[in-house]
Amino acid sequence: MRLAKQLAHAGVASRRAAEQLVFAGRVTVGGEVVRDPARDVTEQDEIAVDRKPVAAAEGARAVYLVNKPAGVVSTAHDTHGRRTIVDLVKGDRRLYPVGRLDADTTGLILLTDDGELAYRLTHPSFEVPKVYRAVVRNPPVREPALRRLREGVELEDGRTSPAKVRRIAPGELELTIHEGRKRQVRRMLDLVGHRAETLERVAFGPLRLGTLPPGGHRRLSAAEVERLRGSGRATRGRSGSRG
């Protein structure tokens, strides 16, 4: 594996930032400074950043994909004693949710101990897409309502960016947004007269929920984490959603 990629997988930095660390002469392999981020390395190589061994200083970060059931709150702790999303993944790591879903919204949420990755996935400037499936009241959803969602609607905290909307059935929609405001999807649907009966997040960036059962979780592979790091784009955006 290339050196910069290995550093990214270990949670040291994003691949681009890891390349800059290498260029700056802050990375050693086997005690020797390496300035080529494309240098091939193995797990047996002793890699250090600023003289600190990567494994000891950073450790391999963990990212878990979780299928959040209804009623579970997406926080690390809850003052009311409710079950939290971190309760679903047992282990010694201190994991934190990447963004939030409302208690009554189900589906894909990520847990990680990688703060830089969490920032990249939730900050609105990166515009990481999130896909929701909604079963709504007052079917069928007609073209004028779809057009309003696609053009953006005016909420009390400002106008939303245009959403991608696909009608799956007369009363079922798939919506893709890049923002992250509180209860954003539900408020958008309320505004066009089709309150969500159920709402499920089925995709986050390149990841799909797939057949993971409610309450289930799986740890992402290194390749999946790398794809996450490259998802979205760094543009100046608007605010950051809970479903």
N, C-alpha and C positions, 0 to 999 in steps of 0.2 A: 504494500500500500504506500502511496506517496506520503511524504512527511506532513504536509499541510493537512491532508485529509485525515491522517492519524490523529493529529492534534485536535481537529474539529470533532472527531468521533469521541475523543477523550473528554470533551467538554471544556477544553481550554479556551477556545474562541471559535467564531465562525471561520469558515475556510479562508475567506479573504483576509480577515484579521490575523489568522494563523500565518498566512503567507508574509504579512508585514513583519510579524515577529521573527520569522526566519531571515528575511532580508536584513533586518536590523542586527543580526548576529546574536540574538538572545536565546537561540535554541542550540543545544548540543546533542549529538548522537554518539554514544560511547565515549563521552568526555571531550569530543572535538566539535568546534563550532561548525555548523552547516548553514550555508546561505542559499541553498537550492531547495525551494519548497517541493520540487518534484522528485527529490531524492527518495529512492525506494527504501522502506524500513519494514521491519517485522515486529511482532509483539515481543520478541526476545530482546530487541534493541533497547538500550538504556537511554531514554529520551528525557531531557530536562529543559525547562524554561527558566531563565534567570537562575540557573544552578539548582533549581528545585526539581526533583524527579516528577515527571508528569503523573505517574500513578499515585505517588504519595501526596502531591500538592493538590491535585484536582480529582483523581479517580474518574472512572467512567460514569458519566451522567446517565440517568435513567429517564425514559419517557414511556408512560403507559397510556394506552388507549382504553377508555372505560365506557361502557354503555350504561349511562345513568338512568336508574328507574325513577318513576314519579315519586315525589315525596322526599327524596334525598336532596339535601342542600349542597351546593357546590362551593363550600368553603372548607378551610382546613380545620376550623373549630366553630362550634355553634353554642352561643350563650343560653339557648333554650333547651339544650340537650337533645336536639334532633340528630338523626343519623346524617353523617356528612359523606361526601364523595371519597375522602381519603380513608374512611373506614372500610371501603370495599377492596383496598389493596393492602394486604398485610405485609409487614416487613420492617426492617430497622431504619430505612431511609425516611427522611423528612420530606415528604412530597407536598406539592402545592398545585391547585388547579390552574390551568391556563385559561383565564377568563372565567365566565360563569354562565350557567343556565339556571333559569328560574326553577323553583322546587317542582312545579307542575309541568315543566318541559323535560322531555326525555332525550336520550341519544348520546351522540359522540362528544366526549369531553376528554381532555388530556391532563395527566398529572405528571409532574417532573420536578427534579431538583436542579434543573439547568435554568438559571435566571435569565441569561442572555437569550436563550431560545424562547422562553416565555415572553420576553419583551418583544422580540421580533414577531411573534405570532399574534400578539394582541395590540400592538401599537397601530393606530389607524393609518399611519403613513405607509405601511407595508402592504396594505390592502389585501390581506390574505382572505380568500373567499371561504364563506361558510354556507352550507346548503341545508335547507330545512324542508320537511314535509309537513303540511298542515291539512287537517280535515276541518272544514269550516261550516258555519251555519248558513242558512239561506241559500242553498244551491238552487240553480247553477250559478257559478261565477261567470259573469258575462264580460264581453270585451271591454266595455268602458272601465270596469274595475281593474282589469288586467292592465289596461293602458296607463291608468293612474299610478299603479305600483311600478310599472316599467319606467315612468317618467320621473318618479320621486313624489312623495307626499309631504305636506307641511304638518309636522308634529309640533307639540308645544315647546320642544327644545331645538327646533330648527327643521329645515327641509332635509329629507333623506336623499342620499344618492340614488340614482336609478338602480332598480333591482332587476335581475333576470327572473322571469316568472314563466312557469310552464304549467298548464292545466292538465292534470293526470286523469281526473274524472270530474263530473259536474261539481262535486263538492270537495275536491282534493287538489292542492296546489304544491308545486315545488318552487321554492324561492331561494335565490342566491344573493347574498349581500356581502359587503366588504366592511361594513361599519360594526360597531359594538355597543350601541346604546342600550340602556336598561329596558327590557321587555320590548325591544324595537319591533320585531316581527309581529308580535301580538297587537301592538298599537297600530301598525300599518294596516293590518287586516281589519281591525275595529273601524278605522277611519273610512274604509271603502265598503263597510256594511257587511262584513263576513267574519265575525268573531271566530277565533280558533277554538274548536272543541278539543283537539289534540294537536300537539306540536312536537316534532322530533327532529333533532339535528342528525343528518345522515352523512355529512361529509365536512371535513375541515382541511383546507388546503388540498394536498394530494391524497389524503386518507379518506377511506370510506368505512362506514360502520360495518357493512357486510352482515354476516350471520351471527355475530357475537350476541349472546343472549343478554337480557336485562340483568344488570348487576355483575356481568362478566367483565374481565379485563385481560389484556395481553401486553407484554412488553414489546415495544417497537424494536425492529432490527436496526443495526447501524446504517444500513442503506435507506431505510424509511426515515430515520432521523435526519440523514443528509438531505433527502428530498424535502423534508420540512424546512430545513434551514434555507433552502433555495426557493421556497414558495413565496408568492406575493411579489411585491416590488417596493422599492424605497422611493416613494413620492410623497409630497406634502399633502396629507389628507385631512379629513375632518375628525370628528370625535370617535372613540373606540367603544358585541352586543350580547346582551343576553337575549335569549329567544323570547 
